[in-house]
Amino acid sequence: MIRFEAFGKRYGAHTAVEGLTLAVETGEVVALLGPNGSGKTTSLKAVAGLVRPTAGRVLIGAPGAALRAAGEPAAREILSYLPQRVSFPDALTGREVLEFYRKLRGAPASRTDDALHLASLNGSAGRAVGTYSGGMIQRLGLAVAVLPDAPLLLLDEPTAALDPDGLCAFYGLVEARRRAGKTVLFSSHQLGDVEQLADRIAILVEGKLVALLTAGDLAARLAERGVLRVRIPGRPAGLLERVQALGLPASWLGDELIVPGPARKRPGVLDALRDAGAEIAGLTAQEGRLEELYRELVQEHS
C-alpha cells in the first residue's frame, strides 16, 4: 500500500527526514511515533503528495494495483488526509462543510450523514462552525477525512485536540477500517493511542527511523525501564543487599528503596522485603518514559 524507499526531505540546511525505508501493507494500522520535530508530519505529507522528496521516493498503490509515485492523480484518488490543524469557515454549518467536501471528492450523498454520525456531530450538524468548540472542529475534520471512504487514510496527530466524544469516534473509526481491510497511517506522540490501535509502530527521532515495533514490543521495552519505589521507615540493614541479590540495581533515597527494572521482577522484590520482615509504609510503580526510550534509541543508532 505504501513504500518509503530511502525517503529524505530537506528544507534548506534543515533535514526533516533522512533515509526512511518503511513498508505499510494493505489492511495495516501503522503509527508514526516520535517527539515533536521528528519528521512525522513531513512523512505523512509526502504520502499525501504535498511534499516532494529531496532523496529517495514514496510509492502508493491500491490493493491489486501497481504502485505509483505519491502525488500522482491516481495515487491521490485512493487516499484521504487529515492534517494536524484544521479550520473551516465560521459562517457555514457542519453539514454545509461536509457537503462541500463530499461533492469535491465525488462521494455519494449518503456519506454526509454517515460521517456526521461517525464523528458524533449529527446533533450539531445545523449549527454554524463558529459556535463549535475546538474538539468539535477537530471532529469535523475527522468527518471530512472519512467522507470518500478511501482505501488509505492518513491522520496527522488526530487525537491532539479531540474531546472525549472525538476520541471514542476516532478509536471506533480505526477499528472499523481494520475490520474492513483498509489501511491507516497516523502520527502521534501519545503512547496510549498507539498501544490501543497500532499493529506496528515506527519510531522516528530527529528525522530517522530508529525502531519498528509492535505495540507489545514497545510496552515491553518501556516496562524494562520501570521503577519501583518502596518507602520503608528506618532503612533496615541488609534490605538493600537482599534486593541487589535479585540482580537489580537498587539504592536508598531517604527512606525510599528505589528499584529500577522490569515489572515482572517486582513481585520478587516485595516477597524479599516481606521475608525480611520489612515494614512497607508505601509504594509506587511507574513504567519507563517514552522520552527516555527516544534518547536510548538515538544513542543505539548514532
C-alpha positions as CSV (number, residue, x, y, z in Angstrom):
1,M,0.0,0.0,0.0
2,I,2.8,2.5,0.9
3,R,6.5,2.2,0.3
4,F,9.0,4.7,1.6
5,E,12.3,4.0,-0.2
6,A,15.2,5.8,1.4
7,F,12.9,8.8,1.6
8,G,14.6,12.1,2.6
9,K,13.4,15.7,2.8
10,R,15.4,18.8,3.4
11,Y,14.3,22.4,3.9
12,G,17.4,24.3,3.1
13,A,20.0,23.3,5.6
14,H,17.5,21.5,7.8
15,T,17.0,17.8,7.3
16,A,13.4,16.9,8.3
17,V,13.6,13.2,7.3
18,E,16.6,11.1,6.3
19,G,16.8,7.7,4.7
20,L,13.3,6.5,5.7
21,T,12.6,3.0,4.4
22,L,9.3,1.6,5.5
23,A,6.5,-0.6,4.0
24,V,2.9,-0.3,5.1
25,E,0.8,-3.2,4.0
26,T,-2.8,-3.3,3.0
27,G,-5.1,-3.6,6.0
28,E,-2.5,-2.5,8.5
29,V,-2.8,0.2,11.1
30,V,0.7,1.8,11.5
31,A,1.6,4.6,13.8
32,L,4.5,7.1,13.4
33,L,5.6,7.8,16.9
34,G,8.1,10.4,17.9
35,P,8.7,13.6,19.7
36,N,7.8,17.0,18.1
37,G,10.1,17.7,15.2
38,S,10.9,14.1,14.5
39,G,9.7,14.0,10.9
40,K,6.2,12.5,11.3
41,T,4.3,15.3,9.6
42,T,6.7,15.5,6.7
43,S,6.4,11.8,6.1
44,L,2.6,11.9,6.1
45,K,2.7,14.9,3.7
46,A,5.0,13.0,1.4
47,V,2.4,10.2,1.2
48,A,-0.3,12.7,0.5
49,G,1.7,14.2,-2.3
50,L,2.1,17.6,-0.5
51,V,5.8,17.3,-0.1
52,R,8.3,16.2,-2.8
53,P,11.3,14.1,-1.7
54,T,14.7,15.5,-2.0
55,A,16.0,11.9,-1.8
56,G,14.5,8.5,-2.4
57,R,10.8,8.1,-3.2
58,V,7.4,7.4,-1.8
59,L,5.1,5.0,-3.7
60,I,1.4,4.2,-3.1
61,G,-0.8,1.5,-4.6
62,A,-4.4,0.4,-4.1
63,P,-4.9,-3.4,-3.4
64,G,-4.1,-5.3,-6.6
65,A,-2.9,-2.3,-8.4
66,A,0.6,-1.1,-9.4
67,L,2.5,1.2,-7.1
68,R,2.6,4.9,-8.2
69,A,4.6,7.8,-7.1
70,A,2.9,9.8,-4.3
71,G,1.3,12.9,-5.7
72,E,0.2,11.4,-9.0
73,P,-3.6,11.8,-9.5
74,A,-4.1,8.1,-9.4
75,A,-2.3,7.9,-6.1
76,R,-4.2,10.8,-4.5
77,E,-7.6,9.2,-5.5
78,I,-7.1,6.3,-3.2
79,L,-6.2,8.3,0.0
80,S,-7.7,10.8,2.4
81,Y,-5.7,13.1,4.6
82,L,-6.4,14.8,7.9
83,P,-3.8,17.5,8.7
84,Q,-2.7,18.3,12.2
85,R,-4.6,21.6,12.3
86,V,-7.9,22.1,10.5
87,S,-10.1,25.2,10.1
88,F,-13.4,25.8,8.3
89,P,-15.5,28.9,7.5
90,D,-17.2,30.1,10.7
91,A,-20.4,31.0,8.9
92,L,-21.0,27.5,7.4
93,T,-22.8,24.8,9.3
94,G,-21.2,21.5,9.9
95,R,-23.4,19.9,7.3
96,E,-22.6,22.6,4.7
97,V,-18.9,22.0,5.2
98,L,-19.3,18.2,4.7
99,E,-21.5,18.7,1.7
100,F,-18.8,20.9,0.1
101,Y,-16.1,18.3,0.6
102,R,-18.3,15.4,-0.4
103,K,-19.1,17.0,-3.8
104,L,-15.4,17.9,-4.2
105,R,-14.4,14.2,-3.7
106,G,-17.4,12.8,-5.6
107,A,-18.6,10.7,-2.7
108,P,-22.3,9.6,-2.6
109,A,-24.8,11.8,-0.8
110,S,-25.3,9.1,1.9
111,R,-21.7,9.7,3.1
112,T,-22.6,13.0,4.7
113,D,-24.9,11.6,7.3
114,D,-22.5,8.6,7.8
115,A,-19.6,10.9,8.5
116,L,-21.6,13.1,10.9
117,H,-22.7,10.1,12.8
118,L,-19.2,8.6,13.0
119,A,-17.8,11.9,14.3
120,S,-20.7,12.3,16.9
121,L,-21.8,15.5,15.2
122,N,-25.2,14.5,13.9
123,G,-26.8,16.5,16.7
124,S,-24.8,19.7,15.8
125,A,-24.9,19.5,12.0
126,G,-27.1,22.5,11.6
127,R,-25.0,24.8,13.8
128,A,-22.5,27.3,12.5
129,V,-18.9,26.2,12.7
130,G,-18.2,29.4,14.6
131,T,-20.1,28.1,17.5
132,Y,-18.2,24.8,17.7
133,S,-15.6,24.1,20.4
134,G,-12.1,23.1,19.4
135,G,-12.8,19.5,20.0
136,M,-15.9,19.7,17.7
137,I,-13.9,21.3,14.9
138,Q,-11.3,18.5,15.1
139,R,-14.2,16.0,14.9
140,L,-15.5,17.8,11.9
141,G,-12.1,17.5,10.3
142,L,-12.2,13.7,11.0
143,A,-15.6,13.6,9.4
144,V,-14.3,15.3,6.3
145,A,-11.4,12.9,6.1
146,V,-13.7,9.8,6.1
147,L,-16.1,11.2,3.5
148,P,-14.6,9.3,0.5
149,D,-14.2,6.0,2.3
150,A,-10.7,5.8,0.7
151,P,-8.6,2.6,1.0
152,L,-5.8,4.6,2.7
153,L,-6.4,7.1,5.5
154,L,-3.6,9.4,6.6
155,L,-4.1,11.2,10.0
156,D,-1.6,13.7,11.5
157,E,-1.9,13.8,15.3
158,P,-5.6,13.1,15.1
159,T,-6.1,13.0,18.9
160,A,-4.2,16.1,19.8
161,A,-7.2,18.3,20.2
162,L,-10.0,15.8,20.4
163,D,-12.6,15.8,23.2
164,P,-13.8,12.5,24.8
165,D,-16.5,12.1,22.2
166,G,-13.9,12.6,19.5
167,L,-11.6,10.1,21.0
168,C,-14.4,7.5,21.0
169,A,-15.2,8.3,17.4
170,F,-11.5,8.1,16.3
171,Y,-10.9,4.7,18.0
172,G,-14.2,3.4,16.6
173,L,-13.2,4.6,13.1
174,V,-9.8,2.9,13.2
175,E,-11.2,-0.4,14.4
176,A,-13.9,-0.3,11.7
177,R,-11.3,0.3,9.0
178,R,-9.2,-2.5,10.3
179,R,-12.1,-4.9,10.1
180,A,-12.8,-3.7,6.6
181,G,-9.2,-4.4,5.5
182,K,-8.4,-0.8,4.9
183,T,-5.1,0.9,5.7
184,V,-4.4,3.6,8.3
185,L,-1.2,5.5,8.8
186,F,-1.3,8.0,11.6
187,S,1.2,10.0,13.7
188,S,1.2,10.6,17.4
189,H,3.4,11.2,20.4
190,Q,0.8,9.8,22.7
191,L,1.7,6.3,23.9
192,G,-2.0,5.4,24.7
193,D,-3.1,6.0,21.1
194,V,-0.5,3.6,19.6
195,E,-0.9,0.9,22.2
196,Q,-4.6,0.8,21.6
197,L,-4.7,0.9,17.8
198,A,-1.4,0.2,16.0
199,D,-0.4,-3.1,14.5
200,R,3.1,-1.7,14.2
201,I,4.9,1.4,15.4
202,A,7.6,3.2,13.5
203,I,9.6,5.4,15.9
204,L,11.1,8.5,14.4
205,V,13.7,10.6,16.2
206,E,15.5,13.5,14.6
207,G,14.2,12.5,11.2
208,K,15.4,8.9,11.3
209,L,13.6,5.6,11.8
210,V,15.2,4.2,14.9
211,A,12.8,1.3,15.6
212,L,9.9,-0.6,14.2
213,L,8.0,-2.4,16.9
214,T,4.6,-4.0,17.7
215,A,2.6,-2.4,20.5
216,G,3.6,-5.3,22.7
217,D,7.2,-4.8,21.9
218,L,7.0,-1.2,22.8
219,A,5.2,-1.9,26.1
220,A,7.8,-4.5,27.0
221,R,10.7,-2.1,26.3
222,L,9.1,0.6,28.5
223,A,8.4,-1.9,31.2
224,E,12.1,-2.8,31.3
225,R,12.8,0.8,32.2
226,G,10.2,1.0,35.0
227,V,11.0,1.9,38.6
228,L,9.6,0.6,41.9
229,R,9.7,2.9,44.9
230,V,9.1,1.4,48.3
231,R,9.0,3.5,51.5
232,I,10.5,1.6,54.5
233,P,10.9,3.7,57.7
234,G,14.3,3.3,59.3
235,R,16.1,1.8,56.3
236,P,16.7,-1.7,58.0
237,A,20.2,-3.1,57.5
238,G,20.6,-5.8,54.9
239,L,17.5,-5.0,52.8
240,L,19.4,-3.3,50.1
241,E,21.7,-6.3,49.7
242,R,18.7,-8.7,49.5
243,V,17.2,-6.8,46.6
244,Q,20.5,-6.4,44.8
245,A,21.0,-10.1,45.1
246,L,18.0,-10.4,42.7
247,G,20.1,-8.7,40.0
248,L,18.5,-5.3,40.4
249,P,20.4,-2.0,40.8
250,A,18.6,-0.9,44.0
251,S,19.5,2.1,46.1
252,W,18.3,4.2,49.0
253,L,16.9,7.7,48.6
254,G,16.0,8.8,52.1
255,D,13.7,6.1,53.5
256,E,12.6,5.0,50.0
257,L,14.1,2.0,48.3
258,I,14.5,2.7,44.6
259,V,14.4,-0.4,42.4
260,P,14.8,0.1,38.6
261,G,13.8,-2.8,36.5
262,P,11.1,-4.7,34.7
263,A,7.6,-5.0,36.1
264,R,7.9,-8.8,36.1
265,K,10.5,-8.7,38.9
266,R,8.5,-6.5,41.2
267,P,6.7,-9.4,43.0
268,G,10.0,-11.0,43.8
269,V,11.3,-7.7,45.3
270,L,8.2,-7.4,47.5
271,D,8.5,-11.0,48.6
272,A,12.1,-10.5,49.6
273,L,11.2,-7.4,51.6
274,R,8.3,-9.2,53.4
275,D,10.5,-12.3,54.1
276,A,13.0,-9.9,55.8
277,G,10.2,-8.5,58.0
278,A,10.4,-5.0,56.4
279,E,7.6,-2.6,57.3
280,I,6.3,-1.3,53.9
281,A,4.8,2.1,54.6
282,G,4.0,2.9,50.9
283,L,5.0,2.0,47.4
284,T,4.6,3.4,43.9
285,A,5.5,1.9,40.5
286,Q,6.0,3.7,37.2
287,E,6.8,2.5,33.8
288,G,9.6,3.8,31.6
289,R,9.1,7.2,29.9
290,L,8.9,7.5,26.2
291,E,11.4,10.4,26.2
292,E,14.0,8.2,27.9
293,L,13.4,5.5,25.3
294,Y,13.8,8.0,22.5
295,R,17.1,9.1,23.9
296,E,18.3,5.5,24.2
297,L,17.2,4.6,20.7
298,V,19.1,7.6,19.3
299,Q,22.3,6.5,21.2
300,E,21.8,3.0,19.9
301,H,21.7,4.2,16.3
302,S,24.2,7.0,16.3
